[in-house]
Amino acid sequence: MRRDKEASSPGKAADEAARREGGEMRTPLGSIRISDDFLAELAGFTCTQCYGVVGMAGQSLQEGVAQLLGRDSVKRGVKLKRKGERVSFNLYVIVEAGINITEVARNLIEQVEYNVKTATGLAVEEVQVHIQGVRAH
């Protein structure tokens, strides 16, 4: 006797019951809308938890100097664009001096993609990391 793995998965039935329309997930009990503010906050918080990141930076440089944002405003260091079920991020960060910036950026991309997908089910189309400055930690 052959068992269909997808049909027996309890999470699959819930997924099939939910319908997504224009960024909103509809279920038999109601609807769920994930705001852009939440996505920016999630991405920003994820960045601050990554090794080598001193903090989030403002999206613009003022007189060539990056502004380090406080923990309560990490979403200001994130610019995002949504296309239905897909989301793209531009992350503006300040990294710690003396570390491999390429590895930090790669880690940021992987962690943001993983956390957004796990928390929301949305697909991450692209993550661009903008190193706005380097500081001693």
C-alpha atoms as a printed R data frame, in Angstrom:
    type eleno elety resid chain resno       x      y      z
1   ATOM     1    CA   MET     A     1   0.000  0.000  0.000
2   ATOM     2    CA   ARG     A     2   1.409  3.369 -0.997
3   ATOM     3    CA   ARG     A     3   0.868  6.443  1.144
4   ATOM     4    CA   ASP     A     4   0.778  9.900 -0.374
5   ATOM     5    CA   LYS     A     5   3.122 11.986  1.785
6   ATOM     6    CA   GLU     A     6   1.533 15.313  0.824
7   ATOM     7    CA   ALA     A     7  -2.012 14.205  1.563
8   ATOM     8    CA   SER     A     8  -1.036 12.886  5.000
9   ATOM     9    CA   SER     A     9   0.783 16.043  6.085
10  ATOM    10    CA   PRO     A    10  -1.301 17.913  8.705
11  ATOM    11    CA   GLY     A    11   0.208 21.277  7.762
12  ATOM    12    CA   LYS     A    12  -0.645 20.711  4.115
13  ATOM    13    CA   ALA     A    13  -4.393 20.582  4.831
14  ATOM    14    CA   ALA     A    14  -4.210 23.933  6.611
15  ATOM    15    CA   ASP     A    15  -2.204 25.398  3.745
16  ATOM    16    CA   GLU     A    16  -4.759 24.171  1.228
17  ATOM    17    CA   ALA     A    17  -7.574 25.728  3.268
18  ATOM    18    CA   ALA     A    18  -5.829 29.092  3.215
19  ATOM    19    CA   ARG     A    19  -6.070 31.188  0.078
20  ATOM    20    CA   ARG     A    20  -3.807 34.127 -0.630
21  ATOM    21    CA   GLU     A    21  -5.059 37.167 -2.484
22  ATOM    22    CA   GLY     A    22  -3.004 40.328 -2.967
23  ATOM    23    CA   GLY     A    23  -0.788 39.886  0.091
24  ATOM    24    CA   GLU     A    24  -3.669 38.772  2.295
25  ATOM    25    CA   MET     A    25  -4.186 35.190  3.408
26  ATOM    26    CA   ARG     A    26  -7.800 34.093  3.703
27  ATOM    27    CA   THR     A    27  -8.861 31.171  5.879
28  ATOM    28    CA   PRO     A    28 -12.307 29.802  6.684
29  ATOM    29    CA   LEU     A    29 -12.151 31.739  9.965
30  ATOM    30    CA   GLY     A    30 -10.966 35.100  8.628
31  ATOM    31    CA   SER     A    31  -7.995 36.780  6.980
32  ATOM    32    CA   ILE     A    32  -4.405 37.595  7.872
33  ATOM    33    CA   ARG     A    33  -2.535 40.585  6.454
34  ATOM    34    CA   ILE     A    34   1.205 40.913  7.036
35  ATOM    35    CA   SER     A    35   2.133 44.585  7.000
36  ATOM    36    CA   ASP     A    36   5.203 46.066  5.345
37  ATOM    37    CA   ASP     A    37   6.138 47.582  8.727
38  ATOM    38    CA   PHE     A    38   6.242 44.113 10.270
39  ATOM    39    CA   LEU     A    39   8.402 42.778  7.433
40  ATOM    40    CA   ALA     A    40  10.817 45.719  7.762
41  ATOM    41    CA   GLU     A    41  10.968 45.262 11.543
42  ATOM    42    CA   LEU     A    42  11.615 41.518 11.158
43  ATOM    43    CA   ALA     A    43  14.394 42.070  8.611
44  ATOM    44    CA   GLY     A    44  15.966 44.865 10.673
45  ATOM    45    CA   PHE     A    45  15.886 42.862 13.900
46  ATOM    46    CA   THR     A    46  17.373 39.871 12.085
47  ATOM    47    CA   CYS     A    47  20.251 42.048 10.880
48  ATOM    48    CA   THR     A    48  21.034 43.327 14.372
49  ATOM    49    CA   GLN     A    49  21.312 39.726 15.591
50  ATOM    50    CA   CYS     A    50  23.894 38.746 12.961
51  ATOM    51    CA   TYR     A    51  27.579 38.483 13.788
52  ATOM    52    CA   GLY     A    52  29.601 41.464 12.588
53  ATOM    53    CA   VAL     A    53  26.718 43.945 12.398
54  ATOM    54    CA   VAL     A    54  27.071 46.963 14.680
55  ATOM    55    CA   GLY     A    55  23.590 48.204 13.766
56  ATOM    56    CA   MET     A    56  21.231 49.455 11.124
57  ATOM    57    CA   ALA     A    57  21.962 52.678  9.262
58  ATOM    58    CA   GLY     A    58  19.812 55.352  7.721
59  ATOM    59    CA   GLN     A    59  19.181 54.929  4.008
60  ATOM    60    CA   SER     A    60  21.014 58.127  3.112
61  ATOM    61    CA   LEU     A    61  24.483 59.318  3.971
62  ATOM    62    CA   GLN     A    62  24.649 62.796  5.454
63  ATOM    63    CA   GLU     A    63  27.923 64.466  4.549
64  ATOM    64    CA   GLY     A    64  29.479 61.049  3.939
65  ATOM    65    CA   VAL     A    65  28.662 59.790  7.440
66  ATOM    66    CA   ALA     A    66  26.233 56.938  8.148
67  ATOM    67    CA   GLN     A    67  23.738 57.483 10.939
68  ATOM    68    CA   LEU     A    68  23.599 54.531 13.362
69  ATOM    69    CA   LEU     A    69  19.959 53.896 14.213
70  ATOM    70    CA   GLY     A    70  18.754 52.934 17.666
71  ATOM    71    CA   ARG     A    71  17.196 49.526 18.341
72  ATOM    72    CA   ASP     A    72  13.710 51.049 18.344
73  ATOM    73    CA   SER     A    73  14.033 52.284 14.753
74  ATOM    74    CA   VAL     A    74  15.707 49.366 12.924
75  ATOM    75    CA   LYS     A    75  13.015 49.329 10.244
76  ATOM    76    CA   ARG     A    76  14.280 52.709  8.981
77  ATOM    77    CA   GLY     A    77  17.377 50.843  7.768
78  ATOM    78    CA   VAL     A    78  15.237 48.565  5.591
79  ATOM    79    CA   LYS     A    79  13.619 49.341  2.270
80  ATOM    80    CA   LEU     A    80  11.293 46.710  0.884
81  ATOM    81    CA   LYS     A    81   9.220 46.070 -2.203
82  ATOM    82    CA   ARG     A    82   6.358 43.571 -2.415
83  ATOM    83    CA   LYS     A    83   5.100 41.821 -5.530
84  ATOM    84    CA   GLY     A    84   2.188 39.643 -4.458
85  ATOM    85    CA   GLU     A    85   3.671 36.700 -2.563
86  ATOM    86    CA   ARG     A    86   7.267 37.854 -3.083
87  ATOM    87    CA   VAL     A    87   9.267 40.468 -1.234
88  ATOM    88    CA   SER     A    88  12.631 42.149 -1.910
89  ATOM    89    CA   PHE     A    89  14.790 43.918  0.651
90  ATOM    90    CA   ASN     A    90  17.493 46.581  0.646
91  ATOM    91    CA   LEU     A    91  19.329 46.488  3.985
92  ATOM    92    CA   TYR     A    92  21.437 49.420  5.169
93  ATOM    93    CA   VAL     A    93  23.918 48.330  7.827
94  ATOM    94    CA   ILE     A    94  27.038 49.363  9.695
95  ATOM    95    CA   VAL     A    95  29.519 46.541 10.225
96  ATOM    96    CA   GLU     A    96  32.253 45.910 12.741
97  ATOM    97    CA   ALA     A    97  35.810 46.851 11.753
98  ATOM    98    CA   GLY     A    98  38.249 44.034 11.056
99  ATOM    99    CA   ILE     A    99  35.815 41.381  9.895
100 ATOM   100    CA   ASN     A   100  35.146 39.825  6.508
101 ATOM   101    CA   ILE     A   101  32.434 42.068  5.063
102 ATOM   102    CA   THR     A   102  31.567 39.580  2.315
103 ATOM   103    CA   GLU     A   103  30.824 36.872  4.892
104 ATOM   104    CA   VAL     A   104  28.735 39.256  6.991
105 ATOM   105    CA   ALA     A   105  26.696 40.260  3.924
106 ATOM   106    CA   ARG     A   106  26.221 36.610  2.882
107 ATOM   107    CA   ASN     A   107  25.083 35.727  6.408
108 ATOM   108    CA   LEU     A   108  22.629 38.661  6.440
109 ATOM   109    CA   ILE     A   109  21.099 37.533  3.156
110 ATOM   110    CA   GLU     A   110  20.676 33.943  4.346
111 ATOM   111    CA   GLN     A   111  19.269 34.879  7.761
112 ATOM   112    CA   VAL     A   112  16.777 37.440  6.449
113 ATOM   113    CA   GLU     A   113  15.561 35.033  3.773
114 ATOM   114    CA   TYR     A   114  15.177 32.206  6.307
115 ATOM   115    CA   ASN     A   115  13.419 34.293  8.994
116 ATOM   116    CA   VAL     A   116  10.989 35.947  6.581
117 ATOM   117    CA   LYS     A   117  10.097 32.639  4.923
118 ATOM   118    CA   THR     A   118   9.706 30.861  8.280
119 ATOM   119    CA   ALA     A   119   7.689 33.607  9.991
120 ATOM   120    CA   THR     A   120   5.412 34.601  7.106
121 ATOM   121    CA   GLY     A   121   5.554 32.019  4.336
122 ATOM   122    CA   LEU     A   122   6.397 34.782  1.856
123 ATOM   123    CA   ALA     A   123   9.109 34.091 -0.713
124 ATOM   124    CA   VAL     A   124  12.129 36.393 -0.667
125 ATOM   125    CA   GLU     A   125  12.967 37.407 -4.209
126 ATOM   126    CA   GLU     A   126  16.097 39.455 -3.506
127 ATOM   127    CA   VAL     A   127  18.167 40.837 -0.634
128 ATOM   128    CA   GLN     A   128  20.624 43.667 -1.310
129 ATOM   129    CA   VAL     A   129  23.045 44.599  1.482
130 ATOM   130    CA   HIS     A   130  24.372 48.168  1.556
131 ATOM   131    CA   ILE     A   131  27.357 48.652  3.863
132 ATOM   132    CA   GLN     A   132  26.924 52.257  4.994
133 ATOM   133    CA   GLY     A   133  29.879 52.323  7.345
134 ATOM   134    CA   VAL     A   134  32.457 50.450  9.408
135 ATOM   135    CA   ARG     A   135  32.890 51.034 13.134
136 ATOM   136    CA   ALA     A   136  34.903 49.611 15.985
137 ATOM   137    CA   HIS     A   137  32.628 47.676 18.282
